[in-house]
Amino acid sequence: MLKAYERLHHTHEPIHGSITLDHDTRKKARIKGQTDQGLDIGIFVERGHPLLVGEILKTECAKLIEVKGQAEPVSTAVADDWLTFSKVCYHLGNRHTVLQVGELWVRYKPDHVLDELAEKFGLSIDVSPAVFEPENGAYGGHAHGHSHS
């Protein structure tokens, strides 16, 4: 079994494999799973610092494994203008909802009440599965530094 303790945010070394994980699994400090290439792996990281999509894990035997995001059930609310978008984000944030924020879209775990709130403001809801990479919060560890379309 591969054991990964070290996290790298980038490397110029060749990547040896990948592991695809959903958001809830990426939040865990101890993960037992399989790489996308079928190798057993144990991941041991600091609590409170979720794995980020694109992050590289270094195993004890110096193999580099890239973390990938798994598409999962989410609601993506899409706005047509910044004022309406800002209002919806305010109301969703006021509910302490975990959010992924993009350009005129906001993504959250499926919740019919939140969908109704967004629709009330005129946003359209897309329930297609997608990778969920929510903000870590103002007081979280790592910043989310890359964008997705």
N, C-alpha and C positions, 0 to 999 in steps of 0.2 A: 504494500500500500504506500502510495506517495503521501508525504506529510508536508504541508505548506504552513509556514509560520511568518514569512516575510512578504510584505506588500511593496510593489513598485508601481509608480504611476506611469512610467514610460521606460522603455529600454531600446537599445539599438541592437541587442542580441536577438538571435532567432527564437521565435516562440515554438514550443514543443507540443502544445495542445491547447484545449479550451475546456471550459465548463460553463454550461448554460443553466442559469438559476433564476427563479422568480424573485420578486421583491421581498416577500416574507422570508425566504431562505437567505437572501443576501444580507438581511438584518442580523442574522445569528452570528454569534462569536465562535461557535463550534459547529462545523458542518461535515457530515460524512456523506460522500456521494461518489459519483463516477464522472470522469471526464467525458467529453464528447467522443473521445477515442476509445472509451471502454475501460480505462484504468481506474481502479479504486483510489480514492483520495480522501484524506482527512485535512480539513482546513481549520486552523486555530489562530484567530485574530483577536485584537483588543475589543472588549465589549463597548458598545455605544458608538462604534464606527463602522457602519454598514459597508459591505463591499460595493464598489462602484463598477458599473459597466465600463469595460475598457481597461480596468486595472489589471495588473500582472501579479500573479502569485509565484513566489520562488520556493521550490520544494527543497527538502534536505539534500537531495541528490542533484541540485542545481538545475532542474527542469523548470522551464517558464511556462505557466499556464494562464491564459487570458480569461478573464471573467466576461461572460456574455449574458445579456438579458433575455429571459424567456418571455414570449408573448403570453399574456394572461388576460382574463376578463377585466375590462376597465370601461369607464364611461369617459368619452372625450367631448367636452362642451366647446363649441366653436362660436365665436362672436363675429359680428360684422364691423364693430367700431370699438375704439379704445375705452370710451366712457362706460359703455355697457359692460365690457369685459372687466374693467376695474371694479365696478359695483358688484358683479358676480363673485369675483375673487375676494372682495371684502366680506361678503356674506358667507362664502364657503370657509374662509379663514376664521371668521367669527365663531364657526362651529367646530374649530380645532380639527379640521379635516386635513388629512395628509394629501398634498397636491403636487402635481407636476405641472409647471407653468411653461407654456410656449408662447409664440407670437399669435395672439388672439385666440388661443385655445388653452384649456385647462383640463387636466386628466385626474381622475380619482377612482377609487375602488367602486364597483357598482353599488348604487344606493338609489332607490326610486324617489326618495324624498329630495335628495340632492339633484337628481335629474329634473324633478318638477320645479325646483327652485330656479335652476338654470333656464329651463324652458319658459318660466314665467317672465324672465327678462328678455326672451326672444332668441336665446342661443339654441343652436341645433345640437342634438346629441348623437354621437356615433358610438355604438357599442361593439365595434370590431375589436378583437383582441389586439393588444399592443404591449410593448415593453414598458413597464412602469418604473420611472426613475424620479420619485418625488424629491422635493427640496428637503434638505436635512435640517432646516431651521436656522434661525439667526445665531443660535448658540451651539450648533452642531460642529463637528470636527472638520470634515473635508468639504470644500466648496465644489459645487457641480460646475465643471468648467467646459463642457462641450455641448453642442446642440444637436437636435434630431429633427427631422422633418416629419 
